Protein backbone atom coordinates (compact mmCIF):
# COMPACT_ATOMS: atom_id res chain seq x y z
CA UNK A 1 0.00 0.00 0.00
CA UNK A 2 1.22 3.47 -0.90
CA UNK A 3 0.54 6.24 1.61
CA UNK A 4 0.16 9.78 0.27
CA UNK A 5 0.66 12.64 2.72
CA UNK A 6 -1.06 15.75 1.46
CA UNK A 7 -3.22 18.83 1.88
CA UNK A 8 -6.52 18.76 0.03
CA UNK A 9 -5.81 22.18 -1.54
CA UNK A 10 -2.25 21.43 -2.66
CA UNK A 11 -1.82 21.43 -6.47
CA UNK A 12 1.31 19.32 -6.12
CA UNK A 13 -0.52 16.72 -4.04
CA UNK A 14 -3.35 16.78 -6.59
CA UNK A 15 -0.79 16.06 -9.30
CA UNK A 16 0.49 12.98 -7.45
CA UNK A 17 -3.02 11.82 -6.55
CA UNK A 18 -4.04 11.93 -10.21
CA UNK A 19 -0.92 10.00 -11.27
CA UNK A 20 -1.65 7.26 -8.72
CA UNK A 21 -5.20 6.94 -10.00
CA UNK A 22 -4.10 6.97 -13.63
CA UNK A 23 -1.66 4.14 -13.01
CA UNK A 24 -4.28 2.20 -11.04
CA UNK A 25 -2.13 2.04 -7.92
CA UNK A 26 -3.93 1.46 -4.60
CA UNK A 27 -3.11 4.17 -2.10
CA UNK A 28 -4.30 5.65 1.16
CA UNK A 29 -4.30 9.39 1.59
CA UNK A 30 -3.27 10.85 4.93
CA UNK A 31 -4.14 14.53 5.28
CA UNK A 32 -1.56 16.50 7.20
CA UNK A 33 -2.82 19.07 9.70
CA UNK A 34 -1.07 22.45 9.26
CA UNK A 35 -0.47 22.70 13.02
CA UNK A 36 0.48 19.08 13.60
CA UNK A 37 3.19 17.99 11.18
CA UNK A 38 5.35 16.00 13.57
CA UNK A 39 4.62 12.64 11.96
CA UNK A 40 5.44 14.02 8.52
CA UNK A 41 8.72 15.52 9.76
CA UNK A 42 9.74 12.27 11.44
CA UNK A 43 8.93 10.33 8.29
CA UNK A 44 10.48 12.58 5.66
CA UNK A 45 12.79 14.99 7.49
CA UNK A 46 10.82 17.99 6.24
CA UNK A 47 7.32 19.46 6.51
CA UNK A 48 6.20 19.95 2.91
CA UNK A 49 3.67 17.93 0.94
CA UNK A 50 3.28 15.78 -1.04
CA UNK A 51 5.20 12.86 0.40
CA UNK A 52 4.68 9.18 -0.35
CA UNK A 53 5.63 6.15 1.69
CA UNK A 54 5.76 3.05 -0.50
CA UNK A 55 6.58 0.08 1.71
CA UNK A 56 9.03 2.12 3.75
CA UNK A 57 10.54 3.93 0.78
CA UNK A 58 9.84 7.60 1.38
CA UNK A 59 9.91 10.08 -1.51
CA UNK A 60 9.31 13.84 -1.26
CA UNK A 61 8.55 16.45 -3.96
CA UNK A 62 5.99 15.84 -6.70
CA UNK A 63 8.56 15.69 -9.52
CA UNK A 64 10.68 13.10 -7.71
CA UNK A 65 7.55 11.16 -6.77
CA UNK A 66 6.38 11.10 -10.40
CA UNK A 67 9.74 9.78 -11.58
CA UNK A 68 9.85 7.18 -8.78
CA UNK A 69 6.37 5.91 -9.60
CA UNK A 70 7.13 5.67 -13.32
CA UNK A 71 10.29 3.68 -12.71
CA UNK A 72 8.76 1.30 -10.17
CA UNK A 73 5.36 0.96 -11.82
CA UNK A 74 5.95 1.31 -15.59
CA UNK A 75 2.37 0.55 -16.59
CA UNK A 76 0.81 3.57 -18.30
CA UNK A 77 4.06 5.53 -18.40
CA UNK A 78 3.93 9.27 -17.77
CA UNK A 79 7.52 9.89 -18.90
CA UNK A 80 7.74 9.16 -22.65
CA UNK A 81 10.43 6.78 -23.82
CA UNK A 82 11.17 8.91 -26.87
CA UNK A 83 13.98 11.31 -25.81
CA UNK A 84 12.46 14.34 -27.53
CA UNK A 85 9.01 13.80 -26.05
CA UNK A 86 10.51 13.05 -22.65
CA UNK A 87 12.43 16.32 -22.71
CA UNK A 88 9.30 18.17 -23.78
CA UNK A 89 7.28 16.56 -20.98
CA UNK A 90 9.85 17.54 -18.36
CA UNK A 91 10.09 21.07 -19.76
CA UNK A 92 6.33 21.56 -19.64
CA UNK A 93 6.22 20.02 -16.18
CA UNK A 94 8.75 22.58 -15.01
CA UNK A 95 6.58 25.34 -16.49
CA UNK A 96 3.47 23.97 -14.81
CA UNK A 97 5.17 23.52 -11.43
CA UNK A 98 6.94 26.89 -11.39
CA UNK A 99 5.08 29.13 -13.85
CA UNK A 100 1.43 28.20 -13.39
CA UNK A 101 1.47 28.99 -9.65
CA UNK A 102 2.15 32.63 -10.54
CA UNK A 103 -0.99 32.58 -12.69
CA UNK A 104 -3.38 30.30 -10.79
CA UNK A 105 -2.58 30.99 -7.13
CA UNK A 106 -3.46 34.71 -7.44
CA UNK A 107 -6.81 33.67 -8.92
CA UNK A 108 -7.45 31.29 -6.04
CA UNK A 109 -6.28 33.60 -3.26
CA UNK A 110 -6.47 37.24 -4.35
CA UNK A 111 -10.10 37.29 -5.52
CA UNK A 112 -12.13 37.45 -2.28
CA UNK A 113 -14.85 34.91 -3.14
CA UNK A 114 -12.25 32.48 -4.44
CA UNK A 115 -10.18 32.87 -1.29
CA UNK A 116 -13.22 32.09 0.86
CA UNK A 117 -13.91 29.02 -1.26
CA UNK A 118 -10.29 27.83 -0.99
CA UNK A 119 -10.15 28.30 2.77
CA UNK A 120 -13.51 26.56 3.22
CA UNK A 121 -12.26 23.61 1.18
CA UNK A 122 -9.09 23.45 3.28
CA UNK A 123 -11.07 23.54 6.52
CA UNK A 124 -13.52 20.86 5.32
CA UNK A 125 -10.84 18.18 5.39
CA UNK A 126 -10.55 18.27 9.19
CA UNK A 127 -12.96 17.36 12.02
CA UNK A 128 -15.72 19.79 12.99
CA UNK A 129 -15.82 21.38 16.41
CA UNK A 130 -15.23 24.62 18.26
CA UNK A 131 -11.62 23.84 19.12
CA UNK A 132 -10.77 23.15 15.51
CA UNK A 133 -12.68 26.24 14.40
CA UNK A 134 -10.57 28.38 16.73
CA UNK A 135 -7.40 26.82 15.32
CA UNK A 136 -8.51 27.69 11.80
CA UNK A 137 -9.00 31.31 12.76
CA UNK A 138 -5.21 31.36 13.14
CA UNK A 139 -4.42 29.09 10.19
CA UNK A 140 -6.48 31.01 7.60
CA UNK A 141 -4.65 34.37 7.82
CA UNK A 142 -1.29 32.63 7.99
CA UNK A 143 -2.08 30.68 4.82
CA UNK A 144 -3.23 33.83 3.04
CA UNK A 145 -0.23 35.91 4.07
CA UNK A 146 2.08 33.13 2.92
CA UNK A 147 0.56 33.26 -0.55
CA UNK A 148 0.51 37.06 -0.50
CA UNK A 149 4.19 37.18 0.37
CA UNK A 150 5.05 34.76 -2.44
CA UNK A 151 2.82 36.03 -5.24
CA UNK A 152 2.07 39.62 -4.30
CA UNK A 153 4.14 42.67 -5.10
CA UNK A 154 5.77 45.59 -3.33
CA UNK A 155 2.52 47.50 -2.95
CA UNK A 156 0.25 44.62 -2.00
CA UNK A 157 -1.54 42.27 -4.35
CA UNK A 158 -2.48 42.54 -8.04
CA UNK A 159 -5.96 43.84 -8.82
CA UNK A 160 -8.61 41.42 -10.13
CA UNK A 161 -8.39 42.65 -13.76
CA UNK A 162 -4.65 41.96 -13.84
CA UNK A 163 -5.06 38.54 -12.24
CA UNK A 164 -7.82 37.51 -14.66
CA UNK A 165 -6.04 38.92 -17.70
CA UNK A 166 -2.96 36.91 -16.83
CA UNK A 167 -5.07 33.77 -16.53
CA UNK A 168 -6.64 34.40 -19.94
CA UNK A 169 -3.24 34.92 -21.53
CA UNK A 170 -1.80 31.74 -19.99
CA UNK A 171 -4.85 29.70 -21.03
CA UNK A 172 -4.44 30.90 -24.62
CA UNK A 173 -0.85 29.65 -24.58
CA UNK A 174 -1.82 26.33 -23.02
CA UNK A 175 -4.73 25.78 -25.40
CA UNK A 176 -2.40 26.32 -28.36
CA UNK A 177 0.20 23.95 -26.89
CA UNK A 178 -2.48 21.23 -26.70
CA UNK A 179 -3.55 21.64 -30.34
CA UNK A 180 -1.46 18.84 -31.84
CA UNK A 181 -2.66 15.82 -29.83
CA UNK A 182 -4.67 17.15 -26.91
CA UNK A 183 -1.72 16.43 -24.62
CA UNK A 184 1.42 18.45 -23.95
CA UNK A 185 4.04 15.90 -24.93
CA UNK A 186 2.98 13.26 -27.41
CA UNK A 187 -0.12 11.16 -28.03
CA UNK A 188 -0.59 10.06 -24.41
CA UNK A 189 -0.86 11.84 -21.05
CA UNK A 190 2.50 12.71 -19.56
CA UNK A 191 3.73 14.13 -16.28
CA UNK A 192 3.32 17.59 -17.81
CA UNK A 193 -0.43 17.14 -18.19
CA UNK A 194 -0.77 15.99 -14.58
CA UNK A 195 1.27 18.95 -13.38
CA UNK A 196 -0.95 21.42 -15.24
CA UNK A 197 -4.10 19.64 -14.08
CA UNK A 198 -2.94 19.85 -10.46
CA UNK A 199 -3.37 23.62 -10.55
CA UNK A 200 -6.18 24.08 -13.05
CA UNK A 201 -8.68 21.64 -11.53
CA UNK A 202 -9.04 23.87 -8.46
CA UNK A 203 -10.50 26.69 -10.56
CA UNK A 204 -13.68 24.75 -11.25
CA UNK A 205 -16.60 26.83 -9.97
CA UNK A 206 -14.46 29.85 -9.11
CA UNK A 207 -14.37 33.33 -10.57
CA UNK A 208 -12.16 32.78 -13.61
CA UNK A 209 -13.48 29.30 -14.44
CA UNK A 210 -15.39 30.71 -17.42
CA UNK A 211 -12.06 31.88 -18.87
CA UNK A 212 -10.65 28.37 -18.70
CA UNK A 213 -13.87 26.74 -19.83
CA UNK A 214 -13.89 28.79 -23.03
CA UNK A 215 -10.64 27.09 -24.11
CA UNK A 216 -11.92 23.74 -25.35
CA UNK A 217 -8.63 21.84 -25.22
CA UNK A 218 -7.78 23.14 -21.77
CA UNK A 219 -11.22 22.14 -20.49
CA UNK A 220 -10.80 18.67 -21.98
CA UNK A 221 -7.47 18.30 -20.17
CA UNK A 222 -8.97 19.36 -16.86
CA UNK A 223 -11.86 16.94 -17.23
CA UNK A 224 -9.62 14.05 -18.32
CA UNK A 225 -8.40 13.24 -14.82
CA UNK A 226 -11.57 13.84 -12.85
CA UNK A 227 -12.33 11.15 -10.30
CA UNK A 228 -15.77 10.41 -11.72
CA UNK A 229 -14.85 8.95 -15.08
CA UNK A 230 -18.52 8.35 -15.92
CA UNK A 231 -19.42 12.04 -15.80
CA UNK A 232 -20.75 13.48 -19.03
CA UNK A 233 -18.55 15.92 -20.96
CA UNK A 234 -19.15 19.53 -20.03
CA UNK A 235 -20.53 21.74 -22.77
CA UNK A 236 -19.90 25.44 -23.24
CA UNK A 237 -23.29 27.14 -23.30
CA UNK A 238 -24.98 30.54 -23.52
CA UNK A 239 -24.71 31.14 -19.79
CA UNK A 240 -20.95 30.52 -19.94
CA UNK A 241 -20.68 33.00 -22.81
CA UNK A 242 -22.46 35.63 -20.72
CA UNK A 243 -20.14 34.96 -17.79
CA UNK A 244 -17.13 35.25 -20.08
CA UNK A 245 -18.41 38.53 -21.49
CA UNK A 246 -18.91 39.90 -17.97
CA UNK A 247 -15.43 38.76 -16.95
CA UNK A 248 -13.93 40.33 -20.08
CA UNK A 249 -15.76 43.59 -19.37
CA UNK A 250 -14.41 43.67 -15.83
CA UNK A 251 -10.89 42.91 -17.03
CA UNK A 252 -10.92 45.64 -19.66
CA UNK A 253 -12.75 48.44 -17.82
CA UNK A 254 -10.78 48.40 -14.58
CA UNK A 255 -7.42 50.07 -14.99
CA UNK A 256 -4.44 48.05 -13.68
CA UNK A 257 -1.91 49.68 -11.39
CA UNK A 258 0.40 51.85 -13.58
CA UNK A 259 4.15 51.41 -13.91
CA UNK A 260 4.11 47.91 -12.54
CA UNK A 261 5.63 44.81 -14.06
CA UNK A 262 3.09 42.17 -14.97
CA UNK A 263 3.16 38.74 -13.41
CA UNK A 264 5.58 36.49 -15.29
CA UNK A 265 4.61 33.12 -16.68
CA UNK A 266 7.95 31.70 -15.65
C-alpha positions as CSV (number, residue, x, y, z in Angstrom):
1,X,0.0,0.0,0.0
2,X,1.2,3.5,-0.9
3,X,0.5,6.2,1.6
4,X,0.2,9.8,0.3
5,X,0.7,12.6,2.7
6,X,-1.1,15.7,1.5
7,X,-3.2,18.8,1.9
8,X,-6.5,18.8,0.0
9,X,-5.8,22.2,-1.5
10,X,-2.2,21.4,-2.7
11,X,-1.8,21.4,-6.5
12,X,1.3,19.3,-6.1
13,X,-0.5,16.7,-4.0
14,X,-3.4,16.8,-6.6
15,X,-0.8,16.1,-9.3
16,X,0.5,13.0,-7.4
17,X,-3.0,11.8,-6.5
18,X,-4.0,11.9,-10.2
19,X,-0.9,10.0,-11.3
20,X,-1.6,7.3,-8.7
21,X,-5.2,6.9,-10.0
22,X,-4.1,7.0,-13.6
23,X,-1.7,4.1,-13.0
24,X,-4.3,2.2,-11.0
25,X,-2.1,2.0,-7.9
26,X,-3.9,1.5,-4.6
27,X,-3.1,4.2,-2.1
28,X,-4.3,5.6,1.2
29,X,-4.3,9.4,1.6
30,X,-3.3,10.9,4.9
31,X,-4.1,14.5,5.3
32,X,-1.6,16.5,7.2
33,X,-2.8,19.1,9.7
34,X,-1.1,22.4,9.3
35,X,-0.5,22.7,13.0
36,X,0.5,19.1,13.6
37,X,3.2,18.0,11.2
38,X,5.4,16.0,13.6
39,X,4.6,12.6,12.0
40,X,5.4,14.0,8.5
41,X,8.7,15.5,9.8
42,X,9.7,12.3,11.4
43,X,8.9,10.3,8.3
44,X,10.5,12.6,5.7
45,X,12.8,15.0,7.5
46,X,10.8,18.0,6.2
47,X,7.3,19.5,6.5
48,X,6.2,19.9,2.9
49,X,3.7,17.9,0.9
50,X,3.3,15.8,-1.0
51,X,5.2,12.9,0.4
52,X,4.7,9.2,-0.4
53,X,5.6,6.1,1.7
54,X,5.8,3.0,-0.5
55,X,6.6,0.1,1.7
56,X,9.0,2.1,3.7
57,X,10.5,3.9,0.8
58,X,9.8,7.6,1.4
59,X,9.9,10.1,-1.5
60,X,9.3,13.8,-1.3
61,X,8.6,16.4,-4.0
62,X,6.0,15.8,-6.7
63,X,8.6,15.7,-9.5
64,X,10.7,13.1,-7.7
65,X,7.6,11.2,-6.8
66,X,6.4,11.1,-10.4
67,X,9.7,9.8,-11.6
68,X,9.9,7.2,-8.8
69,X,6.4,5.9,-9.6
70,X,7.1,5.7,-13.3
71,X,10.3,3.7,-12.7
72,X,8.8,1.3,-10.2
73,X,5.4,1.0,-11.8
74,X,6.0,1.3,-15.6
75,X,2.4,0.6,-16.6
76,X,0.8,3.6,-18.3
77,X,4.1,5.5,-18.4
78,X,3.9,9.3,-17.8
79,X,7.5,9.9,-18.9
80,X,7.7,9.2,-22.6
81,X,10.4,6.8,-23.8
82,X,11.2,8.9,-26.9
83,X,14.0,11.3,-25.8
84,X,12.5,14.3,-27.5
85,X,9.0,13.8,-26.1
86,X,10.5,13.1,-22.7
87,X,12.4,16.3,-22.7
88,X,9.3,18.2,-23.8
89,X,7.3,16.6,-21.0
90,X,9.8,17.5,-18.4
91,X,10.1,21.1,-19.8
92,X,6.3,21.6,-19.6
93,X,6.2,20.0,-16.2
94,X,8.7,22.6,-15.0
95,X,6.6,25.3,-16.5
96,X,3.5,24.0,-14.8
97,X,5.2,23.5,-11.4
98,X,6.9,26.9,-11.4
99,X,5.1,29.1,-13.9
100,X,1.4,28.2,-13.4
101,X,1.5,29.0,-9.6
102,X,2.1,32.6,-10.5
103,X,-1.0,32.6,-12.7
104,X,-3.4,30.3,-10.8
105,X,-2.6,31.0,-7.1
106,X,-3.5,34.7,-7.4
107,X,-6.8,33.7,-8.9
108,X,-7.5,31.3,-6.0
109,X,-6.3,33.6,-3.3
110,X,-6.5,37.2,-4.3
111,X,-10.1,37.3,-5.5
112,X,-12.1,37.5,-2.3
113,X,-14.8,34.9,-3.1
114,X,-12.3,32.5,-4.4
115,X,-10.2,32.9,-1.3
116,X,-13.2,32.1,0.9
117,X,-13.9,29.0,-1.3
118,X,-10.3,27.8,-1.0
119,X,-10.2,28.3,2.8
120,X,-13.5,26.6,3.2
121,X,-12.3,23.6,1.2
122,X,-9.1,23.5,3.3
123,X,-11.1,23.5,6.5
124,X,-13.5,20.9,5.3
125,X,-10.8,18.2,5.4
126,X,-10.6,18.3,9.2
127,X,-13.0,17.4,12.0
128,X,-15.7,19.8,13.0
129,X,-15.8,21.4,16.4
130,X,-15.2,24.6,18.3
131,X,-11.6,23.8,19.1
132,X,-10.8,23.1,15.5
133,X,-12.7,26.2,14.4
134,X,-10.6,28.4,16.7
135,X,-7.4,26.8,15.3
136,X,-8.5,27.7,11.8
137,X,-9.0,31.3,12.8
138,X,-5.2,31.4,13.1
139,X,-4.4,29.1,10.2
140,X,-6.5,31.0,7.6
141,X,-4.6,34.4,7.8
142,X,-1.3,32.6,8.0
143,X,-2.1,30.7,4.8
144,X,-3.2,33.8,3.0
145,X,-0.2,35.9,4.1
146,X,2.1,33.1,2.9
147,X,0.6,33.3,-0.6
148,X,0.5,37.1,-0.5
149,X,4.2,37.2,0.4
150,X,5.0,34.8,-2.4
151,X,2.8,36.0,-5.2
152,X,2.1,39.6,-4.3
153,X,4.1,42.7,-5.1
154,X,5.8,45.6,-3.3
155,X,2.5,47.5,-3.0
156,X,0.3,44.6,-2.0
157,X,-1.5,42.3,-4.4
158,X,-2.5,42.5,-8.0
159,X,-6.0,43.8,-8.8
160,X,-8.6,41.4,-10.1
161,X,-8.4,42.7,-13.8
162,X,-4.6,42.0,-13.8
163,X,-5.1,38.5,-12.2
164,X,-7.8,37.5,-14.7
165,X,-6.0,38.9,-17.7
166,X,-3.0,36.9,-16.8
167,X,-5.1,33.8,-16.5
168,X,-6.6,34.4,-19.9
169,X,-3.2,34.9,-21.5
170,X,-1.8,31.7,-20.0
171,X,-4.8,29.7,-21.0
172,X,-4.4,30.9,-24.6
173,X,-0.8,29.6,-24.6
174,X,-1.8,26.3,-23.0
175,X,-4.7,25.8,-25.4
176,X,-2.4,26.3,-28.4
177,X,0.2,23.9,-26.9
178,X,-2.5,21.2,-26.7
179,X,-3.5,21.6,-30.3
180,X,-1.5,18.8,-31.8
181,X,-2.7,15.8,-29.8
182,X,-4.7,17.1,-26.9
183,X,-1.7,16.4,-24.6
184,X,1.4,18.5,-24.0
185,X,4.0,15.9,-24.9
186,X,3.0,13.3,-27.4
187,X,-0.1,11.2,-28.0
188,X,-0.6,10.1,-24.4
189,X,-0.9,11.8,-21.1
190,X,2.5,12.7,-19.6
191,X,3.7,14.1,-16.3
192,X,3.3,17.6,-17.8
193,X,-0.4,17.1,-18.2
194,X,-0.8,16.0,-14.6
195,X,1.3,19.0,-13.4
196,X,-1.0,21.4,-15.2
197,X,-4.1,19.6,-14.1
198,X,-2.9,19.8,-10.5
199,X,-3.4,23.6,-10.6
200,X,-6.2,24.1,-13.0
201,X,-8.7,21.6,-11.5
202,X,-9.0,23.9,-8.5
203,X,-10.5,26.7,-10.6
204,X,-13.7,24.7,-11.2
205,X,-16.6,26.8,-10.0
206,X,-14.5,29.9,-9.1
207,X,-14.4,33.3,-10.6
208,X,-12.2,32.8,-13.6
209,X,-13.5,29.3,-14.4
210,X,-15.4,30.7,-17.4
211,X,-12.1,31.9,-18.9
212,X,-10.6,28.4,-18.7
213,X,-13.9,26.7,-19.8
214,X,-13.9,28.8,-23.0
215,X,-10.6,27.1,-24.1
216,X,-11.9,23.7,-25.4
217,X,-8.6,21.8,-25.2
218,X,-7.8,23.1,-21.8
219,X,-11.2,22.1,-20.5
220,X,-10.8,18.7,-22.0
221,X,-7.5,18.3,-20.2
222,X,-9.0,19.4,-16.9
223,X,-11.9,16.9,-17.2
224,X,-9.6,14.1,-18.3
225,X,-8.4,13.2,-14.8
226,X,-11.6,13.8,-12.8
227,X,-12.3,11.2,-10.3
228,X,-15.8,10.4,-11.7
229,X,-14.8,9.0,-15.1
230,X,-18.5,8.3,-15.9
231,X,-19.4,12.0,-15.8
232,X,-20.7,13.5,-19.0
233,X,-18.5,15.9,-21.0
234,X,-19.2,19.5,-20.0
235,X,-20.5,21.7,-22.8
236,X,-19.9,25.4,-23.2
237,X,-23.3,27.1,-23.3
238,X,-25.0,30.5,-23.5
239,X,-24.7,31.1,-19.8
240,X,-21.0,30.5,-19.9
241,X,-20.7,33.0,-22.8
242,X,-22.5,35.6,-20.7
243,X,-20.1,35.0,-17.8
244,X,-17.1,35.2,-20.1
245,X,-18.4,38.5,-21.5
246,X,-18.9,39.9,-18.0
247,X,-15.4,38.8,-17.0
248,X,-13.9,40.3,-20.1
249,X,-15.8,43.6,-19.4
250,X,-14.4,43.7,-15.8
251,X,-10.9,42.9,-17.0
252,X,-10.9,45.6,-19.7
253,X,-12.8,48.4,-17.8
254,X,-10.8,48.4,-14.6
255,X,-7.4,50.1,-15.0
256,X,-4.4,48.1,-13.7
257,X,-1.9,49.7,-11.4
258,X,0.4,51.8,-13.6
259,X,4.2,51.4,-13.9
260,X,4.1,47.9,-12.5
261,X,5.6,44.8,-14.1
262,X,3.1,42.2,-15.0
263,X,3.2,38.7,-13.4
264,X,5.6,36.5,-15.3
265,X,4.6,33.1,-16.7
266,X,7.9,31.7,-15.6
